[in-house]
Amino acid sequence: MEHASDRWESAVLVILWSIAIVVMVVRAQRGRDYFIRRIPGLNAIDEAVGRATEMGRPILMIPGIGNIWVIIVQALTIFSYIAKTAAQFGNRILVPVGGEYGPAVYTVAQEMIRDSYDAVGKREAFDTDSIRFISDRQFAFASGVAGMIFREQPAAVFMFGEFFAESLIFAETGQRVGAIQVAGTTQITQIPFLIAACDYAIIGDEFYAASAYISREPTLLGSLVAQDVCKGIVLLLVVLGTLVVTLWGPEAEFIKWFTV
């Protein structure tokens, strides 16, 4: 509140953005079907699954080592879509989980993948051993996954979630066995490694757009559209501010009124 009293215009923008998000989410929940452009990375997902089907080799999905929060939930949503497609074609899947929060991720991943098989009528094909807890230690987990990749020889490797120093270990190992690799993360420190070592990378806002596009979940769709609206408002304000300062100068009285 103290900050809002000093910079009241910032508080107004936050309120307006919050309203925009609530309105868009409510409209989506009431049946409004928002348009989301299909990003190239999603085509890569279908291509990778198709390749695994042709080769008769498994699909490996790695959700990273983060806790159960928005990034991991988004990653598991994408994995659910992949699992549905794999179940329809009879592909074998592997989902190794690990890290400090691995047990929690393991439980959620198992339920989401089981639900994916149920959704396509393939419950009997679900193998509980396809979701495996490796280790709660970062590099023990990385070593375990690398060994799994060498043993199982997956045709497709998907890495979506929160990754740290272990990301390049996964990507390089997958490349050595000839797997087609699609990766996505919001960790800006790991994006360069994934771009260099993987066939396709989904970065930045595309990560959230992918899960919204795949799941068509109203809350995800509404919040994603609202973010674009807010970005448009910010861009408009920047352009207007630039024009005003250019035409009237930074010493104009009404400009000072906003910057006091």
C-alpha positions in Angstrom: 0.0 0.0 0.0 2.9 2.3 0.7 4.3 1.7 -2.8 0.8 2.2 -4.3 0.5 5.6 -2.6 3.9 6.7 -4.0 3.3 5.4 -7.5 -0.4 5.3 -7.8 -0.3 4.8 -11.6 1.5 1.5 -11.1 -1.3 0.3 -8.7 -3.9 1.3 -11.3 -2.1 -0.7 -14.0 -1.9 -3.7 -11.7 -5.6 -3.5 -11.0 -6.5 -3.1 -14.7 -4.3 -6.1 -15.6 -5.9 -8.2 -12.8 -9.3 -7.3 -14.1 -8.3 -8.3 -17.7 -7.1 -11.7 -16.5 -10.3 -12.4 -14.5 -12.5 -11.3 -17.4 -10.7 -13.4 -20.0 -10.7 -16.5 -17.8 -14.4 -16.2 -17.0 -15.2 -15.8 -20.7 -13.2 -18.9 -21.5 -15.0 -20.8 -18.8 -18.3 -19.8 -20.3 -17.4 -21.3 -23.7 -15.4 -18.6 -25.5 -12.9 -20.4 -27.7 -9.9 -18.1 -28.0 -7.6 -18.5 -31.0 -4.0 -19.5 -30.2 -1.5 -19.8 -33.1 -0.1 -23.3 -33.4 3.7 -22.9 -32.7 6.2 -25.0 -34.7 7.3 -26.9 -31.7 4.0 -28.6 -31.4 4.4 -30.0 -35.0 7.8 -31.3 -33.8 6.1 -33.2 -31.0 3.8 -35.0 -33.4 6.8 -35.7 -35.7 8.8 -37.1 -32.9 6.0 -39.4 -31.8 5.5 -40.6 -35.3 9.2 -41.4 -35.7 9.1 -43.4 -32.5 6.1 -45.4 -33.8 7.9 -46.1 -37.1 11.0 -47.3 -35.4 9.3 -49.3 -32.6 11.4 -47.6 -29.9 10.2 -45.9 -26.7 9.4 -42.3 -26.0 11.2 -40.7 -23.0 9.7 -37.7 -21.2 11.7 -35.7 -18.6 9.9 -33.2 -16.4 13.0 -31.7 -14.8 13.7 -31.4 -11.1 11.4 -28.6 -10.0 8.7 -28.6 -7.4 5.0 -29.1 -8.2 4.1 -25.6 -9.4 3.1 -23.9 -12.6 6.1 -24.9 -14.7 5.9 -28.6 -13.8 2.1 -28.7 -14.1 2.5 -27.2 -17.6 5.1 -29.8 -18.5 2.9 -32.7 -17.3 0.0 -31.3 -19.3 2.2 -31.5 -22.4 3.3 -35.0 -21.4 -0.4 -36.0 -21.1 -1.0 -35.0 -24.7 2.1 -37.0 -25.8 0.9 -40.0 -23.7 -2.5 -40.0 -25.3 -0.9 -40.1 -28.8 1.5 -42.8 -27.7 -1.2 -44.9 -26.2 -3.2 -44.8 -29.5 -0.3 -46.0 -31.5 0.9 -48.5 -28.9 4.2 -46.7 -28.1 6.1 -47.5 -25.0 6.7 -44.4 -22.8 9.2 -43.7 -20.0 8.9 -40.8 -17.5 11.9 -40.6 -15.2 11.5 -38.1 -12.3 13.9 -37.1 -9.6 15.4 -34.2 -7.6 14.4 -32.9 -4.2 10.7 -32.8 -5.1 10.8 -36.0 -7.2 8.4 -38.0 -4.9 5.6 -35.4 -5.3 6.2 -35.1 -9.0 6.2 -38.9 -9.3 2.8 -39.2 -7.7 1.2 -36.4 -9.9 2.8 -37.7 -13.1 1.6 -41.2 -12.5 -2.0 -40.1 -12.1 -1.9 -37.7 -15.1 -0.4 -40.4 -17.4 -2.9 -43.0 -16.1 -5.8 -40.5 -16.9 -4.3 -40.0 -20.4 -4.6 -43.7 -21.1 -8.1 -43.7 -19.7 -9.1 -40.8 -21.9 -8.3 -42.8 -25.1 -9.7 -46.1 -23.8 -6.3 -47.8 -23.3 -6.3 -48.2 -19.5 -5.0 -51.8 -19.8 -2.0 -50.6 -21.7 -0.8 -48.3 -18.9 2.3 -49.6 -17.2 2.9 -48.2 -13.7 6.6 -48.9 -14.2 6.8 -46.4 -17.0 7.0 -43.6 -14.4 10.2 -44.1 -12.4 11.7 -42.3 -9.5 15.4 -42.2 -10.0 17.0 -40.2 -7.2 16.5 -37.1 -5.1 20.0 -35.9 -5.9 20.5 -33.7 -9.0 23.5 -35.4 -10.6 22.5 -38.9 -9.5 19.2 -38.3 -11.3 21.1 -37.0 -14.3 23.3 -40.1 -14.4 20.4 -42.4 -13.9 18.5 -40.8 -16.8 21.6 -40.9 -19.0 22.0 -44.6 -18.3 18.3 -45.2 -19.1 18.7 -43.4 -22.4 21.7 -45.6 -23.4 19.8 -48.8 -22.3 16.4 -48.1 -23.7 17.5 -46.3 -26.9 14.4 -44.0 -27.2 13.5 -42.7 -30.6 12.1 -39.4 -29.1 13.1 -37.5 -26.0 11.0 -34.7 -24.6 12.3 -32.3 -22.0 9.8 -29.9 -20.6 10.0 -28.3 -17.1 12.6 -26.8 -14.8 16.2 -27.7 -15.7 19.5 -26.7 -14.4 23.1 -28.0 -15.0 21.8 -31.5 -15.8 20.0 -30.3 -19.0 23.1 -30.7 -21.2 23.7 -34.2 -19.9 20.2 -35.2 -21.0 20.5 -33.5 -24.4 23.9 -34.8 -25.3 23.0 -38.3 -24.3 19.8 -38.2 -26.3 21.8 -36.9 -29.3 24.3 -39.8 -29.0 21.6 -42.4 -29.4 20.1 -40.6 -32.4 16.8 -39.6 -30.7 14.8 -36.6 -32.0 14.6 -34.2 -29.1 12.1 -31.5 -28.3 12.7 -29.3 -25.3 11.0 -26.5 -23.5 11.9 -24.5 -20.4 11.6 -21.1 -18.8 15.1 -21.2 -17.3 16.9 -18.6 -19.4 20.3 -20.0 -18.3 19.5 -23.4 -19.9 17.8 -22.3 -23.1 21.1 -21.8 -25.0 22.2 -25.4 -24.2 18.8 -26.9 -25.3 18.8 -24.9 -28.5 22.3 -26.1 -29.3 21.8 -29.8 -28.5 18.1 -30.4 -29.3 16.3 -30.6 -32.6 13.5 -28.2 -31.5 13.2 -25.8 -28.6 10.1 -24.2 -27.2 11.2 -21.1 -25.3 9.7 -18.2 -23.3 6.0 -17.7 -23.6 5.8 -20.5 -26.1 6.1 -22.9 -23.2 2.9 -21.7 -21.7 1.1 -21.3 -25.0 1.9 -24.9 -25.9 0.1 -26.3 -22.8 -2.8 -24.0 -23.3 -3.1 -25.0 -27.0 -2.9 -28.7 -26.2 -5.2 -28.8 -23.2 -7.7 -26.1 -24.2 -8.1 -25.6 -20.4 -10.2 -22.4 -20.0 -8.1 -21.0 -17.2 -4.9 -21.5 -19.2 -6.5 -20.0 -22.4 -8.0 -17.0 -20.6 -4.8 -16.2 -18.7 -2.7 -16.5 -21.8 -4.9 -14.2 -23.9 -5.1 -11.7 -21.0 -1.3 -11.6 -20.9 -1.2 -10.7 -24.6 -3.8 -7.9 -23.9 -1.7 -6.6 -21.1 1.4 -6.6 -23.2 -0.5 -4.7 -25.9 -1.5 -2.1 -23.3 2.2 -1.7 -22.1 3.4 -1.4 -25.7 0.7 1.3 -26.4 1.7 3.2 -23.3 5.3 3.1 -24.3 4.5 4.5 -27.8 2.2 7.2 -26.4 4.8 8.2 -23.8 7.5 8.4 -26.4 5.3 10.6 -28.7 4.3 12.9 -25.8 7.9 13.4 -24.6 9.0 13.9 -28.2 6.3 16.5 -29.0 6.1 18.4 -25.7 9.4 17.6 -24.0 10.0 16.1 -20.6 9.4 19.4 -18.9 5.7 19.6 -19.8 3.6 20.1 -16.7 1.2 17.2 -17.3 4.2 14.9 -17.7 5.7 16.0 -14.4 2.3 15.2 -12.9 2.7 11.5 -13.8 6.3 11.3 -12.7 6.3 13.1 -9.4 
